[in-house]
Amino acid sequence: MNPTRITDEQRQALASQHDGPVPAEDAETHQTYFIYPEALHQRAMQALREQDDIAAIQQGIDDMEAGRLIPLEEAEAEIRQDLRFPPRER
C-alpha cells in the first residue's frame, strides 16, 4: 500500500506537535484519524506486543496455579493431531 501524501498544513501541525499525534478529520465522514511518525507507531506496536505476551504468560501462570494442566504427552499428542503430524513412536 502506498502512503497517502500529507498536506503542508498537516506537516506544520506535526512540526508543532513534536512527533504528534495530529488529529485529522475526514470532511465527508467526520471520522477522526491521527497522524504520527512511523517511529512512534513502531514503538506503540512493540509495546502492545509486549503487553499481549505478558498477558499470555500470566494466563499460563494462572492456569498452572488453578490446576488447569494436562500431561506433556497429552498436550503433544493434541498438537500433533491438530497439525496432522503422525503420532510419536514410543
C-alpha positions as CSV (number, residue, x, y, z in Angstrom):
1,M,0.0,0.0,0.0
2,N,1.4,3.4,-1.0
3,P,1.3,6.0,1.8
4,T,-1.0,9.0,1.4
5,R,0.8,12.2,1.0
6,I,0.4,14.7,3.9
7,T,-0.6,18.3,3.2
8,D,1.5,21.3,4.1
9,E,-1.0,22.0,6.9
10,Q,-0.5,18.5,8.4
11,R,3.3,18.8,8.1
12,Q,3.2,22.1,10.0
13,A,0.9,20.6,12.7
14,L,3.3,17.6,13.1
15,A,6.2,20.0,13.4
16,S,4.4,22.0,16.1
17,Q,3.3,18.8,18.0
18,H,6.9,17.4,18.1
19,D,6.1,13.9,16.9
20,G,2.3,14.1,17.0
21,P,-0.2,12.7,17.1
22,V,-2.0,15.2,15.0
23,P,-5.8,14.7,14.7
24,A,-7.2,14.8,11.1
25,E,-10.9,14.8,10.4
26,D,-12.4,13.3,7.2
27,A,-14.5,16.1,5.7
28,E,-17.1,13.6,4.4
29,T,-17.5,11.1,7.2
30,H,-16.3,13.3,10.1
31,Q,-14.3,10.4,11.3
32,T,-11.1,11.4,13.2
33,Y,-7.8,9.9,12.4
34,F,-4.4,10.5,13.9
35,I,-1.1,11.2,12.1
36,Y,2.2,10.5,13.8
37,P,5.7,9.5,12.8
38,E,6.5,5.9,11.9
39,A,9.0,5.5,14.8
40,L,6.2,6.3,17.3
41,H,3.9,3.8,15.5
42,Q,6.7,1.1,15.7
43,R,7.2,1.8,19.5
44,A,3.5,1.6,20.1
45,M,3.1,-1.7,18.3
46,Q,6.1,-3.2,20.1
47,A,4.6,-2.1,23.5
48,L,1.3,-3.7,22.5
49,R,3.0,-7.0,21.5
50,E,4.9,-7.0,24.9
51,Q,1.6,-6.3,26.7
52,D,0.0,-9.3,24.9
53,D,3.0,-11.5,25.7
54,I,2.8,-10.6,29.4
55,A,-0.9,-11.3,29.5
56,A,-0.4,-14.7,27.8
57,I,2.3,-15.6,30.3
58,Q,0.1,-14.5,33.2
59,Q,-2.7,-16.6,31.8
60,G,-0.4,-19.6,31.8
61,I,0.6,-19.0,35.4
62,D,-3.0,-18.6,36.4
63,D,-3.9,-21.9,34.7
64,M,-1.0,-23.6,36.4
65,E,-1.9,-22.3,39.9
66,A,-5.5,-23.3,39.4
67,G,-4.6,-26.8,38.4
68,R,-5.7,-26.4,34.8
69,L,-3.0,-28.7,33.4
70,I,-2.6,-31.7,31.1
71,P,0.3,-34.0,30.9
72,L,3.0,-33.1,28.4
73,E,2.4,-36.3,26.4
74,E,-1.3,-35.5,26.0
75,A,-0.5,-31.9,25.0
76,E,2.0,-33.1,22.4
77,A,-0.5,-35.6,21.1
78,E,-3.1,-32.9,20.7
79,I,-0.7,-30.6,18.9
80,R,0.5,-33.4,16.6
81,Q,-3.2,-34.2,15.8
82,D,-4.0,-30.5,15.2
83,L,-1.1,-30.2,12.8
84,R,-1.8,-33.5,11.2
85,F,1.5,-34.9,12.2
86,P,1.8,-38.7,12.7
87,P,1.7,-39.9,16.4
88,R,5.2,-40.0,18.0
89,E,6.6,-43.5,18.0
90,R,7.3,-44.9,21.5
